[in-house]
Amino acid sequence: MSLASPKEIQSALNDLEHWVYQDETLSREFKFDSYMAGIDFVNLLAKKAEEVNHHPDLEIGWCRVKVSYTSHDQGGVTPQCIQMAKLVDELILDQK
């Protein structure tokens, strides 16, 4: 898989609310009402990531989870990273 072009990344950011592109990574921080709600979200995301074999870097804190996508093999954001960011947004909407 090849890297997404700067135009593809910018177009995706126009559609992906609260996601940022920095240091060759697409990321977003989510806030939750409780620590366990964040853990439940992480577990859902982990299952989806396994299904599609594209795994995020996760940073878990008190009532927050930061999700980051980059292809370590390719050295940047791929179209699959963008698709996964969209999937994460759908997962969060389904939890509400």
mmCIF file as gemmi writes it, N, C-alpha and C atoms, coordinates in Angstrom:
data_model
loop_
_atom_site.group_PDB
_atom_site.id
_atom_site.type_symbol
_atom_site.label_atom_id
_atom_site.label_alt_id
_atom_site.label_comp_id
_atom_site.label_asym_id
_atom_site.label_entity_id
_atom_site.label_seq_id
_atom_site.pdbx_PDB_ins_code
_atom_site.Cartn_x
_atom_site.Cartn_y
_atom_site.Cartn_z
_atom_site.occupancy
_atom_site.B_iso_or_equiv
_atom_site.pdbx_formal_charge
_atom_site.auth_seq_id
_atom_site.auth_asym_id
_atom_site.pdbx_PDB_model_num
ATOM 1 N N . MET Axp A 1 ? 0.841 -1.172 0 1 0 ? 1 A 1
ATOM 2 C CA . MET Axp A 1 ? 0 0 0 1 0 ? 1 A 1
ATOM 3 C C . MET Axp A 1 ? 0.888 1.237 0 1 0 ? 1 A 1
ATOM 4 N N . SER Axp A 2 ? 0.48 2.24 -0.739 1 0 ? 2 A 1
ATOM 5 C CA . SER Axp A 2 ? 1.27 3.464 -0.84 1 0 ? 2 A 1
ATOM 6 C C . SER Axp A 2 ? 0.767 4.515 0.14 1 0 ? 2 A 1
ATOM 7 N N . LEU Axp A 3 ? 1.556 5.557 0.331 1 0 ? 3 A 1
ATOM 8 C CA . LEU Axp A 3 ? 1.16 6.655 1.204 1 0 ? 3 A 1
ATOM 9 C C . LEU Axp A 3 ? 0.066 7.484 0.557 1 0 ? 3 A 1
ATOM 10 N N . ALA Axp A 4 ? -0.774 8.068 1.392 1 0 ? 4 A 1
ATOM 11 C CA . ALA Axp A 4 ? -1.784 9.004 0.906 1 0 ? 4 A 1
ATOM 12 C C . ALA Axp A 4 ? -1.074 10.291 0.5 1 0 ? 4 A 1
ATOM 13 N N . SER Axp A 5 ? -1.569 10.931 -0.524 1 0 ? 5 A 1
ATOM 14 C CA . SER Axp A 5 ? -0.985 12.19 -0.975 1 0 ? 5 A 1
ATOM 15 C C . SER Axp A 5 ? -1.396 13.317 -0.009 1 0 ? 5 A 1
ATOM 16 N N . PRO Axp A 6 ? -0.647 14.409 0.005 1 0 ? 6 A 1
ATOM 17 C CA . PRO Axp A 6 ? -1.054 15.54 0.845 1 0 ? 6 A 1
ATOM 18 C C . PRO Axp A 6 ? -2.485 16.012 0.539 1 0 ? 6 A 1
ATOM 19 N N . LYS Axp A 7 ? -2.869 15.955 -0.725 1 0 ? 7 A 1
ATOM 20 C CA . LYS Axp A 7 ? -4.233 16.346 -1.12 1 0 ? 7 A 1
ATOM 21 C C . LYS Axp A 7 ? -5.273 15.382 -0.522 1 0 ? 7 A 1
ATOM 22 N N . GLU Axp A 8 ? -4.978 14.088 -0.555 1 0 ? 8 A 1
ATOM 23 C CA . GLU Axp A 8 ? -5.888 13.09 0.03 1 0 ? 8 A 1
ATOM 24 C C . GLU Axp A 8 ? -6.02 13.289 1.54 1 0 ? 8 A 1
ATOM 25 N N . ILE Axp A 9 ? -4.917 13.583 2.186 1 0 ? 9 A 1
ATOM 26 C CA . ILE Axp A 9 ? -4.939 13.791 3.64 1 0 ? 9 A 1
ATOM 27 C C . ILE Axp A 9 ? -5.745 15.037 3.98 1 0 ? 9 A 1
ATOM 28 N N . GLN Axp A 10 ? -5.522 16.132 3.24 1 0 ? 10 A 1
ATOM 29 C CA . GLN Axp A 10 ? -6.267 17.361 3.507 1 0 ? 10 A 1
ATOM 30 C C . GLN Axp A 10 ? -7.753 17.172 3.246 1 0 ? 10 A 1
ATOM 31 N N . SER Axp A 11 ? -8.092 16.468 2.19 1 0 ? 11 A 1
ATOM 32 C CA . SER Axp A 11 ? -9.495 16.183 1.891 1 0 ? 11 A 1
ATOM 33 C C . SER Axp A 11 ? -10.13 15.371 3.023 1 0 ? 11 A 1
ATOM 34 N N . ALA Axp A 12 ? -9.398 14.395 3.533 1 0 ? 12 A 1
ATOM 35 C CA . ALA Axp A 12 ? -9.91 13.572 4.632 1 0 ? 12 A 1
ATOM 36 C C . ALA Axp A 12 ? -10.11 14.422 5.881 1 0 ? 12 A 1
ATOM 37 N N . LEU Axp A 13 ? -9.175 15.317 6.164 1 0 ? 13 A 1
ATOM 38 C CA . LEU Axp A 13 ? -9.301 16.169 7.353 1 0 ? 13 A 1
ATOM 39 C C . LEU Axp A 13 ? -10.515 17.084 7.268 1 0 ? 13 A 1
ATOM 40 N N . ASN Axp A 14 ? -10.909 17.453 6.054 1 0 ? 14 A 1
ATOM 41 C CA . ASN Axp A 14 ? -12.12 18.266 5.882 1 0 ? 14 A 1
ATOM 42 C C . ASN Axp A 14 ? -13.363 17.491 6.308 1 0 ? 14 A 1
ATOM 43 N N . ASP Axp A 15 ? -13.316 16.172 6.175 1 0 ? 15 A 1
ATOM 44 C CA . ASP Axp A 15 ? -14.449 15.315 6.528 1 0 ? 15 A 1
ATOM 45 C C . ASP Axp A 15 ? -14.346 14.737 7.934 1 0 ? 15 A 1
ATOM 46 N N . LEU Axp A 16 ? -13.141 14.661 8.468 1 0 ? 16 A 1
ATOM 47 C CA . LEU Axp A 16 ? -12.917 14.049 9.777 1 0 ? 16 A 1
ATOM 48 C C . LEU Axp A 16 ? -12.801 15.141 10.841 1 0 ? 16 A 1
ATOM 49 N N . GLU Axp A 17 ? -13.857 15.332 11.575 1 0 ? 17 A 1
ATOM 50 C CA . GLU Axp A 17 ? -13.878 16.365 12.601 1 0 ? 17 A 1
ATOM 51 C C . GLU Axp A 17 ? -12.978 15.98 13.78 1 0 ? 17 A 1
ATOM 52 N N . HIS Axp A 18 ? -12.188 16.911 14.241 1 0 ? 18 A 1
ATOM 53 C CA . HIS Axp A 18 ? -11.307 16.764 15.41 1 0 ? 18 A 1
ATOM 54 C C . HIS Axp A 18 ? -10.062 15.926 15.169 1 0 ? 18 A 1
ATOM 55 N N . TRP Axp A 19 ? -9.85 15.42 13.978 1 0 ? 19 A 1
ATOM 56 C CA . TRP Axp A 19 ? -8.617 14.691 13.673 1 0 ? 19 A 1
ATOM 57 C C . TRP Axp A 19 ? -7.565 15.697 13.238 1 0 ? 19 A 1
ATOM 58 N N . VAL Axp A 20 ? -6.323 15.425 13.575 1 0 ? 20 A 1
ATOM 59 C CA . VAL Axp A 20 ? -5.223 16.296 13.169 1 0 ? 20 A 1
ATOM 60 C C . VAL Axp A 20 ? -4.138 15.461 12.481 1 0 ? 20 A 1
ATOM 61 N N . TYR Axp A 21 ? -3.435 16.125 11.594 1 0 ? 21 A 1
ATOM 62 C CA . TYR Axp A 21 ? -2.313 15.498 10.905 1 0 ? 21 A 1
ATOM 63 C C . TYR Axp A 21 ? -1.045 16.203 11.358 1 0 ? 21 A 1
ATOM 64 N N . GLN Axp A 22 ? -0.159 15.44 11.98 1 0 ? 22 A 1
ATOM 65 C CA . GLN Axp A 22 ? 1.092 15.997 12.472 1 0 ? 22 A 1
ATOM 66 C C . GLN Axp A 22 ? 2.123 14.881 12.548 1 0 ? 22 A 1
ATOM 67 N N . ASP Axp A 23 ? 3.345 15.182 12.159 1 0 ? 23 A 1
ATOM 68 C CA . ASP Axp A 23 ? 4.442 14.212 12.229 1 0 ? 23 A 1
ATOM 69 C C . ASP Axp A 23 ? 4.107 12.897 11.536 1 0 ? 23 A 1
ATOM 70 N N . GLU Axp A 24 ? 3.542 13.006 10.339 1 0 ? 24 A 1
ATOM 71 C CA . GLU Axp A 24 ? 3.219 11.82 9.526 1 0 ? 24 A 1
ATOM 72 C C . GLU Axp A 24 ? 2.191 10.902 10.186 1 0 ? 24 A 1
ATOM 73 N N . THR Axp A 25 ? 1.347 11.488 11.056 1 0 ? 25 A 1
ATOM 74 C CA . THR Axp A 25 ? 0.361 10.705 11.813 1 0 ? 25 A 1
ATOM 75 C C . THR Axp A 25 ? -0.979 11.421 11.817 1 0 ? 25 A 1
ATOM 76 N N . LEU Axp A 26 ? -2.031 10.645 11.715 1 0 ? 26 A 1
ATOM 77 C CA . LEU Axp A 26 ? -3.4 11.126 11.829 1 0 ? 26 A 1
ATOM 78 C C . LEU Axp A 26 ? -3.896 10.739 13.213 1 0 ? 26 A 1
ATOM 79 N N . SER Axp A 27 ? -4.329 11.719 14.021 1 0 ? 27 A 1
ATOM 80 C CA . SER Axp A 27 ? -4.722 11.372 15.395 1 0 ? 27 A 1
ATOM 81 C C . SER Axp A 27 ? -5.893 12.212 15.888 1 0 ? 27 A 1
ATOM 82 N N . ARG Axp A 28 ? -6.529 11.659 16.911 1 0 ? 28 A 1
ATOM 83 C CA . ARG Axp A 28 ? -7.657 12.319 17.57 1 0 ? 28 A 1
ATOM 84 C C . ARG Axp A 28 ? -7.725 11.832 19.012 1 0 ? 28 A 1
ATOM 85 N N . GLU Axp A 29 ? -8.078 12.757 19.908 1 0 ? 29 A 1
ATOM 86 C CA . GLU Axp A 29 ? -8.277 12.393 21.309 1 0 ? 29 A 1
ATOM 87 C C . GLU Axp A 29 ? -9.768 12.373 21.605 1 0 ? 29 A 1
ATOM 88 N N . PHE Axp A 30 ? -10.205 11.316 22.253 1 0 ? 30 A 1
ATOM 89 C CA . PHE Axp A 30 ? -11.604 11.148 22.645 1 0 ? 30 A 1
ATOM 90 C C . PHE Axp A 30 ? -11.708 11.26 24.154 1 0 ? 30 A 1
ATOM 91 N N . LYS Axp A 31 ? -12.776 11.889 24.627 1 0 ? 31 A 1
ATOM 92 C CA . LYS Axp A 31 ? -13.007 12.013 26.063 1 0 ? 31 A 1
ATOM 93 C C . LYS Axp A 31 ? -14.249 11.209 26.432 1 0 ? 31 A 1
ATOM 94 N N . PHE Axp A 32 ? -14.211 10.632 27.632 1 0 ? 32 A 1
ATOM 95 C CA . PHE Axp A 32 ? -15.287 9.759 28.1 1 0 ? 32 A 1
ATOM 96 C C . PHE Axp A 32 ? -15.716 10.17 29.492 1 0 ? 32 A 1
ATOM 97 N N . ASP Axp A 33 ? -16.925 9.771 29.863 1 0 ? 33 A 1
ATOM 98 C CA . ASP Axp A 33 ? -17.47 10.102 31.185 1 0 ? 33 A 1
ATOM 99 C C . ASP Axp A 33 ? -16.832 9.287 32.295 1 0 ? 33 A 1
ATOM 100 N N . SER Axp A 34 ? -16.238 8.158 31.934 1 0 ? 34 A 1
ATOM 101 C CA . SER Axp A 34 ? -15.589 7.321 32.944 1 0 ? 34 A 1
ATOM 102 C C . SER Axp A 34 ? -14.394 6.611 32.313 1 0 ? 34 A 1
ATOM 103 N N . TYR Axp A 35 ? -13.51 6.159 33.152 1 0 ? 35 A 1
ATOM 104 C CA . TYR Axp A 35 ? -12.347 5.41 32.691 1 0 ? 35 A 1
ATOM 105 C C . TYR Axp A 35 ? -12.796 4.154 31.947 1 0 ? 35 A 1
ATOM 106 N N . MET Axp A 36 ? -13.772 3.434 32.516 1 0 ? 36 A 1
ATOM 107 C CA . MET Axp A 36 ? -14.215 2.182 31.915 1 0 ? 36 A 1
ATOM 108 C C . MET Axp A 36 ? -14.895 2.394 30.561 1 0 ? 36 A 1
ATOM 109 N N . ALA Axp A 37 ? -15.548 3.538 30.362 1 0 ? 37 A 1
ATOM 110 C CA . ALA Axp A 37 ? -16.137 3.83 29.051 1 0 ? 37 A 1
ATOM 111 C C . ALA Axp A 37 ? -15.032 3.935 28 1 0 ? 37 A 1
ATOM 112 N N . GLY Axp A 38 ? -13.913 4.529 28.37 1 0 ? 38 A 1
ATOM 113 C CA . GLY Axp A 38 ? -12.77 4.599 27.461 1 0 ? 38 A 1
ATOM 114 C C . GLY Axp A 38 ? -12.203 3.227 27.165 1 0 ? 38 A 1
ATOM 115 N N . ILE Axp A 39 ? -12.115 2.395 28.172 1 0 ? 39 A 1
ATOM 116 C CA . ILE Axp A 39 ? -11.611 1.028 27.989 1 0 ? 39 A 1
ATOM 117 C C . ILE Axp A 39 ? -12.56 0.223 27.107 1 0 ? 39 A 1
ATOM 118 N N . ASP Axp A 40 ? -13.861 0.382 27.293 1 0 ? 40 A 1
ATOM 119 C CA . ASP Axp A 40 ? -14.831 -0.302 26.432 1 0 ? 40 A 1
ATOM 120 C C . ASP Axp A 40 ? -14.636 0.11 24.969 1 0 ? 40 A 1
ATOM 121 N N . PHE Axp A 41 ? -14.412 1.416 24.752 1 0 ? 41 A 1
ATOM 122 C CA . PHE Axp A 41 ? -14.159 1.916 23.402 1 0 ? 41 A 1
ATOM 123 C C . PHE Axp A 41 ? -12.881 1.282 22.829 1 0 ? 41 A 1
ATOM 124 N N . VAL Axp A 42 ? -11.831 1.223 23.627 1 0 ? 42 A 1
ATOM 125 C CA . VAL Axp A 42 ? -10.565 0.623 23.181 1 0 ? 42 A 1
ATOM 126 C C . VAL Axp A 42 ? -10.788 -0.838 22.787 1 0 ? 42 A 1
ATOM 127 N N . ASN Axp A 43 ? -11.555 -1.564 23.564 1 0 ? 43 A 1
ATOM 128 C CA . ASN Axp A 43 ? -11.814 -2.973 23.246 1 0 ? 43 A 1
ATOM 129 C C . ASN Axp A 43 ? -12.573 -3.121 21.931 1 0 ? 43 A 1
ATOM 130 N N . LEU Axp A 44 ? -13.566 -2.265 21.697 1 0 ? 44 A 1
ATOM 131 C CA . LEU Axp A 44 ? -14.292 -2.289 20.42 1 0 ? 44 A 1
ATOM 132 C C . LEU Axp A 44 ? -13.347 -1.987 19.262 1 0 ? 44 A 1
ATOM 133 N N . LEU Axp A 45 ? -12.542 -0.959 19.442 1 0 ? 45 A 1
ATOM 134 C CA . LEU Axp A 45 ? -11.609 -0.558 18.396 1 0 ? 45 A 1
ATOM 135 C C . LEU Axp A 45 ? -10.585 -1.661 18.127 1 0 ? 45 A 1
ATOM 136 N N . ALA Axp A 46 ? -10.101 -2.301 19.167 1 0 ? 46 A 1
ATOM 137 C CA . ALA Axp A 46 ? -9.121 -3.374 19 1 0 ? 46 A 1
ATOM 138 C C . ALA Axp A 46 ? -9.699 -4.522 18.167 1 0 ? 46 A 1
ATOM 139 N N . LYS Axp A 47 ? -10.955 -4.871 18.392 1 0 ? 47 A 1
ATOM 140 C CA . LYS Axp A 47 ? -11.594 -5.936 17.612 1 0 ? 47 A 1
ATOM 141 C C . LYS Axp A 47 ? -11.686 -5.562 16.139 1 0 ? 47 A 1
ATOM 142 N N . LYS Axp A 48 ? -12.093 -4.312 15.87 1 0 ? 48 A 1
ATOM 143 C CA . LYS Axp A 48 ? -12.191 -3.856 14.477 1 0 ? 48 A 1
ATOM 144 C C . LYS Axp A 48 ? -10.817 -3.821 13.819 1 0 ? 48 A 1
ATOM 145 N N . ALA Axp A 49 ? -9.818 -3.349 14.562 1 0 ? 49 A 1
ATOM 146 C CA . ALA Axp A 49 ? -8.458 -3.276 14.02 1 0 ? 49 A 1
ATOM 147 C C . ALA Axp A 49 ? -7.944 -4.665 13.652 1 0 ? 49 A 1
ATOM 148 N N . GLU Axp A 50 ? -8.244 -5.639 14.473 1 0 ? 50 A 1
ATOM 149 C CA . GLU Axp A 50 ? -7.843 -7.018 14.172 1 0 ? 50 A 1
ATOM 150 C C . GLU Axp A 50 ? -8.54 -7.529 12.92 1 0 ? 50 A 1
ATOM 151 N N . GLU Axp A 51 ? -9.834 -7.197 12.776 1 0 ? 51 A 1
ATOM 152 C CA . GLU Axp A 51 ? -10.595 -7.655 11.606 1 0 ? 51 A 1
ATOM 153 C C . GLU Axp A 51 ? -9.981 -7.16 10.303 1 0 ? 51 A 1
ATOM 154 N N . VAL Axp A 52 ? -9.536 -5.915 10.294 1 0 ? 52 A 1
ATOM 155 C CA . VAL Axp A 52 ? -9.003 -5.33 9.06 1 0 ? 52 A 1
ATOM 156 C C . VAL Axp A 52 ? -7.474 -5.31 9.024 1 0 ? 52 A 1
ATOM 157 N N . ASN Axp A 53 ? -6.84 -5.785 10.093 1 0 ? 53 A 1
ATOM 158 C CA . ASN Axp A 53 ? -5.388 -5.869 10.192 1 0 ? 53 A 1
ATOM 159 C C . ASN Axp A 53 ? -4.701 -4.518 9.98 1 0 ? 53 A 1
ATOM 160 N N . HIS Axp A 54 ? -5.238 -3.496 10.632 1 0 ? 54 A 1
ATOM 161 C CA . HIS Axp A 54 ? -4.603 -2.169 10.627 1 0 ? 54 A 1
ATOM 162 C C . HIS Axp A 54 ? -4.812 -1.577 12.015 1 0 ? 54 A 1
ATOM 163 N N . HIS Axp A 55 ? -3.749 -1.516 12.779 1 0 ? 55 A 1
ATOM 164 C CA . HIS Axp A 55 ? -3.841 -1.235 14.208 1 0 ? 55 A 1
ATOM 165 C C . HIS Axp A 55 ? -3.368 0.174 14.551 1 0 ? 55 A 1
ATOM 166 N N . PRO Axp A 56 ? -4.107 0.859 15.409 1 0 ? 56 A 1
ATOM 167 C CA . PRO Axp A 56 ? -3.694 2.202 15.816 1 0 ? 56 A 1
ATOM 168 C C . PRO Axp A 56 ? -2.69 2.152 16.961 1 0 ? 56 A 1
ATOM 169 N N . ASP Axp A 57 ? -2.01 3.257 17.14 1 0 ? 57 A 1
ATOM 170 C CA . ASP Axp A 57 ? -1.282 3.478 18.381 1 0 ? 57 A 1
ATOM 171 C C . ASP Axp A 57 ? -2.294 4.106 19.331 1 0 ? 57 A 1
ATOM 172 N N . LEU Axp A 58 ? -2.338 3.623 20.554 1 0 ? 58 A 1
ATOM 173 C CA . LEU Axp A 58 ? -3.308 4.099 21.534 1 0 ? 58 A 1
ATOM 174 C C . LEU Axp A 58 ? -2.593 4.658 22.75 1 0 ? 58 A 1
ATOM 175 N N . GLU Axp A 59 ? -3.124 5.747 23.253 1 0 ? 59 A 1
ATOM 176 C CA . GLU Axp A 59 ? -2.635 6.35 24.485 1 0 ? 59 A 1
ATOM 177 C C . GLU Axp A 59 ? -3.853 6.474 25.405 1 0 ? 59 A 1
ATOM 178 N N . ILE Axp A 60 ? -3.863 5.723 26.482 1 0 ? 60 A 1
ATOM 179 C CA . ILE Axp A 60 ? -5.016 5.662 27.37 1 0 ? 60 A 1
ATOM 180 C C . ILE Axp A 60 ? -4.702 6.423 28.646 1 0 ? 60 A 1
ATOM 181 N N . GLY Axp A 61 ? -5.602 7.315 29.009 1 0 ? 61 A 1
ATOM 182 C CA . GLY Axp A 61 ? -5.466 8.078 30.249 1 0 ? 61 A 1
ATOM 183 C C . GLY Axp A 61 ? -6.785 8.099 30.984 1 0 ? 61 A 1
ATOM 184 N N . TRP Axp A 62 ? -6.857 8.911 31.999 1 0 ? 62 A 1
ATOM 185 C CA . TRP Axp A 62 ? -8.072 9.021 32.801 1 0 ? 62 A 1
ATOM 186 C C . TRP Axp A 62 ? -9.164 9.675 31.959 1 0 ? 62 A 1
ATOM 187 N N . CYS Axp A 63 ? -10.171 8.893 31.589 1 0 ? 63 A 1
ATOM 188 C CA . CYS Axp A 63 ? -11.34 9.341 30.824 1 0 ? 63 A 1
ATOM 189 C C . CYS Axp A 63 ? -10.98 9.897 29.448 1 0 ? 63 A 1
ATOM 190 N N . ARG Axp A 64 ? -9.872 9.447 28.881 1 0 ? 64 A 1
ATOM 191 C CA . ARG Axp A 64 ? -9.493 9.88 27.542 1 0 ? 64 A 1
ATOM 192 C C . ARG Axp A 64 ? -8.705 8.781 26.838 1 0 ? 64 A 1
ATOM 193 N N . VAL Axp A 65 ? -8.855 8.776 25.523 1 0 ? 65 A 1
ATOM 194 C CA . VAL Axp A 65 ? -8.099 7.842 24.689 1 0 ? 65 A 1
ATOM 195 C C . VAL Axp A 65 ? -7.65 8.609 23.445 1 0 ? 65 A 1
ATOM 196 N N . LYS Axp A 66 ? -6.362 8.586 23.17 1 0 ? 66 A 1
ATOM 197 C CA . LYS Axp A 66 ? -5.844 9.175 21.946 1 0 ? 66 A 1
ATOM 198 C C . LYS Axp A 66 ? -5.579 8.045 20.96 1 0 ? 66 A 1
ATOM 199 N N . VAL Axp A 67 ? -6.14 8.195 19.762 1 0 ? 67 A 1
ATOM 200 C CA . VAL Axp A 67 ? -6.003 7.201 18.708 1 0 ? 67 A 1
ATOM 201 C C . VAL Axp A 67 ? -5.147 7.812 17.602 1 0 ? 67 A 1
ATOM 202 N N . SER Axp A 68 ? -4.111 7.109 17.195 1 0 ? 68 A 1
ATOM 203 C CA . SER Axp A 68 ? -3.215 7.612 16.148 1 0 ? 68 A 1
ATOM 204 C C . SER Axp A 68 ? -2.993 6.548 15.087 1 0 ? 68 A 1
ATOM 205 N N . TYR Axp A 69 ? -3.021 7.007 13.848 1 0 ? 69 A 1
ATOM 206 C CA . TYR Axp A 69 ? -2.769 6.099 12.722 1 0 ? 69 A 1
ATOM 207 C C . TYR Axp A 69 ? -1.611 6.596 11.878 1 0 ? 69 A 1
ATOM 208 N N . THR Axp A 70 ? -0.705 5.701 11.613 1 0 ? 70 A 1
ATOM 209 C CA . THR Axp A 70 ? 0.369 5.875 10.657 1 0 ? 70 A 1
ATOM 210 C C . THR Axp A 70 ? 0.807 4.481 10.258 1 0 ? 70 A 1
ATOM 211 N N . SER Axp A 71 ? 1.315 4.353 9.086 1 0 ? 71 A 1
ATOM 212 C CA . SER Axp A 71 ? 1.862 3.065 8.675 1 0 ? 71 A 1
ATOM 213 C C . SER Axp A 71 ? 3.343 3.064 9.013 1 0 ? 71 A 1
ATOM 214 N N . HIS Axp A 72 ? 3.716 2.256 9.964 1 0 ? 72 A 1
ATOM 215 C CA . HIS Axp A 72 ? 5.118 2.179 10.347 1 0 ? 72 A 1
ATOM 216 C C . HIS Axp A 72 ? 5.951 1.598 9.207 1 0 ? 72 A 1
ATOM 217 N N . ASP Axp A 73 ? 5.341 0.704 8.415 1 0 ? 73 A 1
ATOM 218 C CA . ASP Axp A 73 ? 6.045 0.12 7.27 1 0 ? 73 A 1
ATOM 219 C C . ASP Axp A 73 ? 6.286 1.156 6.169 1 0 ? 73 A 1
ATOM 220 N N . GLN Axp A 74 ? 5.274 1.999 5.927 1 0 ? 74 A 1
ATOM 221 C CA . GLN Axp A 74 ? 5.356 2.972 4.843 1 0 ? 74 A 1
ATOM 222 C C . GLN Axp A 74 ? 5.944 4.316 5.286 1 0 ? 74 A 1
ATOM 223 N N . GLY Axp A 75 ? 5.896 4.587 6.587 1 0 ? 75 A 1
ATOM 224 C CA . GLY Axp A 75 ? 6.456 5.84 7.09 1 0 ? 75 A 1
ATOM 225 C C . GLY Axp A 75 ? 5.529 7.029 6.96 1 0 ? 75 A 1
ATOM 226 N N . GLY Axp A 76 ? 4.234 6.802 7.074 1 0 ? 76 A 1
ATOM 227 C CA . GLY Axp A 76 ? 3.274 7.9 6.992 1 0 ? 76 A 1
ATOM 228 C C . GLY Axp A 76 ? 1.855 7.389 6.914 1 0 ? 76 A 1
ATOM 229 N N . VAL Axp A 77 ? 0.958 8.283 6.563 1 0 ? 77 A 1
ATOM 230 C CA . VAL Axp A 77 ? -0.472 7.972 6.493 1 0 ? 77 A 1
ATOM 231 C C . VAL Axp A 77 ? -0.805 7.359 5.138 1 0 ? 77 A 1
ATOM 232 N N . THR Axp A 78 ? -1.516 6.253 5.182 1 0 ? 78 A 1
ATOM 233 C CA . THR Axp A 78 ? -1.98 5.565 3.975 1 0 ? 78 A 1
ATOM 234 C C . THR Axp A 78 ? -3.49 5.751 3.838 1 0 ? 78 A 1
ATOM 235 N N . PRO Axp A 79 ? -4.036 5.435 2.672 1 0 ? 79 A 1
ATOM 236 C CA . PRO Axp A 79 ? -5.491 5.466 2.541 1 0 ? 79 A 1
ATOM 237 C C . PRO Axp A 79 ? -6.187 4.575 3.576 1 0 ? 79 A 1
ATOM 238 N N . GLN Axp A 80 ? -5.56 3.468 3.959 1 0 ? 80 A 1
ATOM 239 C CA . GLN Axp A 80 ? -6.154 2.605 4.976 1 0 ? 80 A 1
ATOM 240 C C . GLN Axp A 80 ? -6.2 3.312 6.336 1 0 ? 80 A 1
ATOM 241 N N . CYS Axp A 81 ? -5.212 4.122 6.643 1 0 ? 81 A 1
ATOM 242 C CA . CYS Axp A 81 ? -5.233 4.906 7.888 1 0 ? 81 A 1
ATOM 243 C C . CYS Axp A 81 ? -6.447 5.843 7.893 1 0 ? 81 A 1
ATOM 244 N N . ILE Axp A 82 ? -6.69 6.474 6.753 1 0 ? 82 A 1
ATOM 245 C CA . ILE Axp A 82 ? -7.833 7.389 6.628 1 0 ? 82 A 1
ATOM 246 C C . ILE Axp A 82 ? -9.132 6.624 6.805 1 0 ? 82 A 1
ATOM 247 N N . GLN Axp A 83 ? -9.228 5.455 6.185 1 0 ? 83 A 1
ATOM 248 C CA . GLN Axp A 83 ? -10.439 4.63 6.336 1 0 ? 83 A 1
ATOM 249 C C . GLN Axp A 83 ? -10.645 4.23 7.79 1 0 ? 83 A 1
ATOM 250 N N . MET Axp A 84 ? -9.578 3.891 8.474 1 0 ? 84 A 1
ATOM 251 C CA . MET Axp A 84 ? -9.699 3.511 9.881 1 0 ? 84 A 1
ATOM 252 C C . MET Axp A 84 ? -10.13 4.688 10.745 1 0 ? 84 A 1
ATOM 253 N N . ALA Axp A 85 ? -9.661 5.89 10.446 1 0 ? 85 A 1
ATOM 254 C CA . ALA Axp A 85 ? -10.091 7.068 11.19 1 0 ? 85 A 1
ATOM 255 C C . ALA Axp A 85 ? -11.603 7.256 11.031 1 0 ? 85 A 1
ATOM 256 N N . LYS Axp A 86 ? -12.104 7.063 9.829 1 0 ? 86 A 1
ATOM 257 C CA . LYS Axp A 86 ? -13.554 7.151 9.596 1 0 ? 86 A 1
ATOM 258 C C . LYS Axp A 86 ? -14.296 6.073 10.382 1 0 ? 86 A 1
ATOM 259 N N . LEU Axp A 87 ? -13.736 4.886 10.42 1 0 ? 87 A 1
ATOM 260 C CA . LEU Axp A 87 ? -14.34 3.789 11.175 1 0 ? 87 A 1
ATOM 261 C C . LEU Axp A 87 ? -14.378 4.104 12.673 1 0 ? 87 A 1
ATOM 262 N N . VAL Axp A 88 ? -13.306 4.691 13.188 1 0 ? 88 A 1
ATOM 263 C CA . VAL Axp A 88 ? -13.265 5.075 14.602 1 0 ? 88 A 1
ATOM 264 C C . VAL Axp A 88 ? -14.39 6.063 14.907 1 0 ? 88 A 1
ATOM 265 N N . ASP Axp A 89 ? -14.585 7.038 14.028 1 0 ? 89 A 1
ATOM 266 C CA . ASP Axp A 89 ? -15.669 8.003 14.234 1 0 ? 89 A 1
ATOM 267 C C . ASP Axp A 89 ? -17.033 7.31 14.24 1 0 ? 89 A 1
ATOM 268 N N . GLU Axp A 90 ? -17.217 6.313 13.39 1 0 ? 90 A 1
ATOM 269 C CA . GLU Axp A 90 ? -18.473 5.557 13.382 1 0 ? 90 A 1
ATOM 270 C C . GLU Axp A 90 ? -18.637 4.774 14.673 1 0 ? 90 A 1
ATOM 271 N N . LEU Axp A 91 ? -17.564 4.176 15.165 1 0 ? 91 A 1
ATOM 272 C CA . LEU Axp A 91 ? -17.622 3.425 16.428 1 0 ? 91 A 1
ATOM 273 C C . LEU Axp A 91 ? -18.042 4.316 17.586 1 0 ? 91 A 1
ATOM 274 N N . ILE Axp A 92 ? -17.489 5.523 17.629 1 0 ? 92 A 1
ATOM 275 C CA . ILE Axp A 92 ? -17.795 6.429 18.726 1 0 ? 92 A 1
ATOM 276 C C . ILE Axp A 92 ? -19.249 6.878 18.639 1 0 ? 92 A 1
ATOM 277 N N . LEU Axp A 93 ? -19.751 7.089 17.445 1 0 ? 93 A 1
ATOM 278 C CA . LEU Axp A 93 ? -21.151 7.473 17.288 1 0 ? 93 A 1
ATOM 279 C C . LEU Axp A 93 ? -22.082 6.343 17.687 1 0 ? 93 A 1
ATOM 280 N N . ASP Axp A 94 ? -21.69 5.113 17.386 1 0 ? 94 A 1
ATOM 281 C CA . ASP Axp A 94 ? -22.506 3.957 17.751 1 0 ? 94 A 1
ATOM 282 C C . ASP Axp A 94 ? -22.579 3.757 19.261 1 0 ? 94 A 1
ATOM 283 N N . GLN Axp A 95 ? -21.564 4.227 19.991 1 0 ? 95 A 1
ATOM 284 C CA . GLN Axp A 95 ? -21.553 4.073 21.451 1 0 ? 95 A 1
ATOM 285 C C . GLN Axp A 95 ? -22.454 5.076 22.14 1 0 ? 95 A 1
ATOM 286 N N . LYS Axp A 96 ? -22.78 6.158 21.462 1 0 ? 96 A 1
ATOM 287 C CA . LYS Axp A 96 ? -23.59 7.207 22.1 1 0 ? 96 A 1
ATOM 288 C C . LYS Axp A 96 ? -25.055 6.933 21.994 1 0 ? 96 A 1
